[in-house]
Amino acid sequence: MNIKEYISSGILEQYLLGNLTSQEEKQVEQMMSKHPEIRQEMFSLSDTLEKMAMQSAIEPPQGLKDSILKEIDPKHIEHRSVPKSGKKGQRDLILPALIASLLGLCIVGFIAYSCFRGKTRMNEQIESQNTQIQTLSSENQDLNTRLESATQNLNIMTGGEYNQVIMRGLPISPQSFAQVFWNESTSDVYLSPSNLPTPESGKQYQLWAIVDGAPVSMGVFDLPETDFALIKMNSIANAATFAITLEPQGGVESPTLEAMYVAGNVNS
Amino acid sequence: MMIDTHFVSRLKKKDKLALSQLYDQYGAALYGQAYRILGSEQSAQEAIQDAFLKIWNNIDSYDESKGKFFTWMYRIARNEAIDKKRSKENRITEKTVQLDFNVYDTEADQSTVSNVEDIGVKDLLGLLDHDSRNIMDLVYFKGYTHTDVAKLNDIPLGTVKTKVRRAILKLRASLIKE
């Protein structure tokens, strides 16, 4: 049988319509793979059958699709309310797609908002921590300065290079007490006004050194706010006695002896 | 009307959405076949459900070199319907066959197939002469085998085969024109 006869015998139509036994079908498939003309005719007939099927289509009852989809996926949810239509598939997808995109939008928005709020909150935290750090660092600096001066003072008081001169309270203020630390080799003088009464306003204490029987002003001073503070006074190379008087603000040239609070001799 | 080849690759990956879209595109065409063969909504639904499950489960056995994907689906759907019809007939008896024979001419089937859908069939078959129309109705729409039709009409099998072929060629020509 030649190819033309084979094609016109109608066996291809039988094949397509499902009227052949599986053995006959295999023979047709063999012929198809051997002869491009037969294959060509088969595809052409398929097109016609497809068009005929599309033209004689009948809309299946609602529920059939769901029942099929449920068979392949038990989790499938029914969509019975969707009306029948040629574009049913597309319309089926619009609502879920819309919901999904809205949901997506909400999530993105929420994340963005959270990030924004988080960032704002974090910025606030950073700012307050920066302030705290600044406060702590200035406190630290302050403490360092005080520690430095305290160490320095301790060195002066205990180092051995300074001569300690104790000035005791005189009759007008027997409770008063002060010390001078004097380095005889460098002439440096430090004063510790340990216990002097707060002066009345317009008055200032003045330190004196008695050199060869004559008073030399070592400068005026205010009482320090902290305990154990040392006040650097004027330098002096020689002195037998140190004394403190209460004088008008800014000091005077010669001491007022009636207002002498403390005095002490240098130990030789 | 070509089936996108991406249907096949997606189905092979077990993409459920692909089956859903396949149904949207071809469900009515296949259901139309099954319904005309079986003449019952209930049976046609069962046949199409089984057909789609076969398409889903046996997609790996589809061979592109052996034919178009639509043909493969179409034959699965038709075979499901024809098998169902045979098992039903075996249970009921053959007496309805004679009645079914003239459905196209007698309008007896109009109560079960809606007018709108029948217009499509009539338009198609109206292009053919009386003999070819009857044979095509039986073979194409009712799912009879060529041998059945030869026996029923008392004509040689070869005649049925050529008549079916000529009818399809004629329909093809008119469908191409559209």
Interface residues (C-beta under 8 A of the other chain):
Chain A: S8 S9 G10 I11 L12 E13 Q14 L16 L17 G18 N19 E29 M32 S33 M42 F43 S44 L45 S46 D47 T48 L49 E50 K51 M52 A53 M54 Q55 S56 A57 I58 E59 P60 P61 L64 K65 S67 I68 L69 E71 I72 D73 H76 K88 G89 Q90 D92
Chain B: M1 K16 L19 S20 Q21 Y23 D24 Q25 G27 A28 A29 L30 Y31 G32 Q33 Y35 R36 E41 A44 Q45 I48 Q49 F52 L53 W56 S65 K66 G67 K68 F70 T71 Y74 R75 R78 N79 I82 V113 S114 E117 G120 V121 D123 L124 V139 Y140 F141 T145 H146 T147 G158 V160 K161 T162 V164 R165 I168 L171 R172 L175
